[in-house]
Amino acid sequence: MTEVLTLVTLSAYDQVTGRATGRAGCAGQAEGLWYETSMVCEVWWARPEAARPWHRELFTAEERARADAYRRPEDRDRFTVGCATSRIVLGRLLGLPPEKVPLRRDCAGCGRPHGRPYLPGGEYHLSVSHSGDWVAVAVTDLGPVGIDVERHAARAAELAEAVLAPAEAEAYARLPEAERAAALIAYWTRKEAVLKATGDGLRAPLRGVTVSAPHEPPALLAFAGRPGLVMALCALAPRPGHAAVLAIHGVAEPPPVAEHDATPLLTTPP
């Protein structure tokens, strides 16, 4: 995979990779654009096959047990790659060995270690998603973040009733049949990214979240019961057959986002 960089802030990228690199803009932006801002979000991409046996040495006992609980090797590899990427990236940002990063996974509902990953203290915020051929890890210092990656599926349209708010359902019904599966994945990724950023996850109904139409830039339009919720959404560079969206809680406008290939970090022991 070729490394994709979008509006890179040098300081954050240097801390993780130890080197500078060329830069390219987001869609519609000029190449070489440079932002002097602390508003940074980074997304690290990898494929499940980047999993290595030595990654387990970086994990806690709970993380190793969770990896072992997956029955299918491909699911185990997705978890392994997401966990290892999280620890390596955060370790370099914090100046710690990956295995010493105080990553927690306490479930908000029951307290068991199967919740979304987070760092106590909130210096950096983290979100992990994996689907199909890709694993993505988002890290930012801006606020709670959510990332969602979904593989396109022909049967996705069957889920429309459970996913779409009333206004979205009306717009969806007007779409040609051939466009509906991709449109539903677009709605789904935007909504799930929002719910990850708020911490609700799929405990909250997707129909309670209203987002912009698939042909429009991603945006949160309404969240049932939370009229003042502020959330920035950003579409990520498309991977073949997949859709991906990033959401950051408490940020009004989409910030610069840097997307990187995590494979070099995963294939060379720290």
C-alpha positions in Angstrom: 0.0 0.0 0.0 1.3 3.5 -0.9 1.4 5.8 2.0 -1.3 8.5 1.8 -0.8 11.7 3.7 -3.4 14.4 4.0 -2.6 17.8 5.5 0.2 16.4 7.7 1.4 18.3 10.7 5.1 17.7 10.9 5.5 17.5 14.7 3.0 14.7 15.3 4.1 12.7 12.3 7.8 13.1 13.2 7.1 11.9 16.8 5.7 8.6 15.5 7.9 7.9 12.4 11.0 9.8 13.3 11.1 11.4 9.8 9.6 14.0 7.7 7.8 13.3 4.4 6.1 14.8 1.4 2.6 16.2 1.9 -0.6 16.2 -0.1 -3.9 18.1 0.5 -7.4 16.8 1.0 -9.7 16.5 -2.0 -10.0 19.9 -3.4 -6.9 21.2 -1.7 -3.5 22.1 -3.3 -0.6 19.8 -2.8 2.0 21.0 -0.3 -0.5 22.8 1.8 0.8 23.3 5.3 -1.2 24.0 8.5 0.4 25.6 11.5 -2.2 24.3 14.0 -2.4 22.0 17.0 -5.7 20.6 15.6 -4.4 17.3 14.5 -6.0 13.9 13.8 -4.0 11.0 12.5 -5.4 7.8 10.9 -3.1 4.7 10.6 -4.1 2.1 8.1 -3.1 -1.6 7.8 -4.3 -4.9 6.5 -4.9 -7.9 8.8 -2.0 -9.8 7.3 0.4 -7.3 8.9 -0.2 -9.2 12.2 3.1 -10.7 13.6 3.7 -13.1 16.5 5.7 -10.5 18.4 2.8 -8.2 18.6 1.4 -10.3 21.5 4.5 -9.3 23.5 3.1 -5.8 23.5 -0.3 -6.7 24.9 -1.7 -7.0 28.4 -3.0 -10.3 29.7 -6.6 -9.1 29.0 -5.6 -8.2 25.4 -4.0 -11.5 24.8 -7.1 -13.3 26.1 -9.3 -11.2 23.9 -7.2 -12.0 20.9 -7.3 -15.7 21.7 -11.1 -15.6 22.1 -11.6 -15.0 18.4 -12.4 -18.2 16.6 -11.6 -17.1 13.1 -7.9 -16.3 12.4 -8.8 -13.3 10.2 -10.8 -11.8 13.1 -7.9 -12.4 15.5 -5.5 -10.7 13.1 -7.8 -7.7 12.8 -7.8 -7.3 16.5 -4.1 -7.9 16.8 -3.3 -5.3 14.1 -5.6 -2.7 15.7 -4.2 -3.2 19.2 -0.5 -3.3 18.1 -0.9 -0.2 16.0 -2.6 1.6 18.9 0.2 0.7 21.3 3.1 1.5 18.9 1.7 4.9 17.8 0.7 6.0 21.3 4.0 4.7 22.7 6.0 6.9 20.4 3.8 9.9 21.1 4.0 9.4 24.9 7.7 8.4 24.9 6.9 5.0 26.3 7.6 1.4 25.1 4.4 0.1 23.5 3.8 -2.5 26.2 3.9 0.3 28.9 1.2 2.4 27.3 -1.6 2.6 29.9 -4.3 1.7 27.4 -7.6 0.8 29.1 -10.7 -1.0 27.7 -13.1 -0.8 30.7 -16.7 -1.2 29.5 -18.9 1.7 30.5 -21.7 -0.7 31.2 -20.2 -3.5 33.1 -16.6 -2.5 33.8 -15.1 -5.6 32.1 -12.1 -5.0 29.8 -14.0 -5.3 26.5 -14.9 -1.7 25.9 -13.5 0.8 23.5 -9.8 1.6 24.1 -8.9 4.9 25.9 -6.0 6.6 27.7 -6.7 7.7 31.2 -6.2 11.5 31.5 -7.4 12.3 28.0 -4.1 13.6 26.5 -4.8 11.6 23.4 -8.0 10.1 22.2 -8.2 6.9 20.2 -10.6 4.9 18.1 -10.2 1.6 16.2 -12.3 0.1 13.4 -11.8 -2.9 11.2 -13.9 -4.4 8.4 -13.0 -6.6 5.5 -9.5 -6.0 4.3 -8.7 -2.9 6.4 -7.9 -1.9 10.0 -7.9 1.8 10.9 -6.7 3.5 14.1 -7.4 7.2 14.7 -5.5 9.2 17.3 -6.1 12.9 18.1 -5.5 15.5 20.8 -8.7 17.4 19.9 -11.3 15.4 21.8 -13.2 12.1 21.8 -12.9 10.5 18.4 -14.8 7.8 16.5 -13.7 6.1 13.3 -15.8 3.6 11.3 -14.7 1.5 8.4 -17.2 -0.7 6.5 -16.9 -3.0 3.6 -19.5 -2.6 0.8 -22.0 -5.4 0.8 -24.8 -6.0 -1.7 -27.2 -6.9 1.2 -26.6 -3.7 3.1 -29.9 -2.2 1.7 -31.8 -4.8 3.8 -30.8 -2.9 6.9 -32.3 0.4 5.9 -35.2 0.3 8.3 -32.9 -0.1 11.3 -30.4 2.5 10.2 -32.2 5.5 8.7 -34.0 8.3 10.4 -37.4 9.3 8.8 -35.9 12.1 6.7 -33.1 9.9 5.5 -35.5 7.1 4.6 -37.4 9.4 2.4 -34.3 10.5 0.5 -33.1 7.0 0.4 -36.3 5.7 -1.2 -35.9 8.2 -4.1 -32.5 6.7 -5.0 -32.1 4.3 -7.9 -32.0 0.7 -6.8 -28.4 0.3 -8.0 -27.2 3.2 -5.7 -28.9 2.1 -2.5 -26.3 -0.4 -1.0 -23.5 2.1 -1.3 -25.7 4.9 0.1 -26.7 2.9 3.1 -23.0 2.1 3.9 -22.3 5.9 3.7 -25.1 6.6 6.2 -24.0 3.7 8.4 -20.3 4.8 8.6 -21.2 8.4 9.4 -23.6 7.4 12.2 -21.4 4.7 13.8 -18.4 7.2 13.8 -20.6 9.7 15.6 -21.8 7.1 18.2 -18.2 6.0 18.8 -17.1 9.6 19.4 -19.9 10.1 21.9 -19.1 6.8 23.6 -22.6 5.4 23.0 -21.6 2.9 20.5 -24.4 0.7 19.1 -26.2 1.0 22.5 -27.9 4.0 20.9 -30.2 3.5 18.0 -28.8 4.5 14.6 -32.2 5.9 13.6 -31.8 8.5 16.4 -28.8 10.1 14.5 -29.4 12.1 11.4 -26.5 12.8 9.0 -26.0 14.4 5.7 -26.9 12.6 2.5 -24.3 10.3 0.9 -23.6 12.7 -2.0 -22.9 15.6 0.4 -19.9 16.1 2.7 -20.3 14.2 5.9 -22.0 16.1 8.7 -24.1 15.5 11.8 -27.5 17.1 11.4 -29.3 16.0 14.5 -28.9 13.6 17.5 -32.1 12.7 19.3 -32.2 14.2 22.8 -28.9 16.1 22.4 -29.7 19.3 20.4 -26.5 21.1 21.3 -24.1 18.3 20.3 -21.1 19.6 18.4 -19.4 17.1 16.1 -17.1 17.4 13.1 -17.1 14.6 10.5 -14.5 14.0 7.8 -14.5 11.5 4.9 -11.3 9.5 4.7 -9.4 8.4 1.6 -11.4 5.6 0.1 -10.1 2.0 0.0 -11.4 -0.2 -2.7 -14.7 -1.7 -1.7 -14.8 0.1 1.7 -16.1 3.4 3.1 -14.6 5.2 6.1 -15.6 8.3 8.2 -14.0 10.0 11.1 -15.9 12.0 13.8 -14.5 14.2 16.6 -16.7 15.3 19.5 -16.6 19.0 20.5 -15.1 20.2 17.2 -17.2 22.3 14.9 -15.2 22.2 11.7 -13.3 19.2 10.2 -9.7 19.6 11.2 -6.6 18.6 9.2 -6.3 14.8 9.0 -3.2 12.8 8.2 -3.6 9.3 6.9 -0.6 6.9 7.1 0.4 3.4 6.2 1.0 1.6 9.5 2.6 -1.4 7.9 6.2 -0.3 8.5 5.4 0.1 12.2 3.9 -3.3 12.4 6.6 -5.3 10.5 9.6 -4.0 12.4 9.8 -4.7 16.1 10.2 -1.5 18.2 
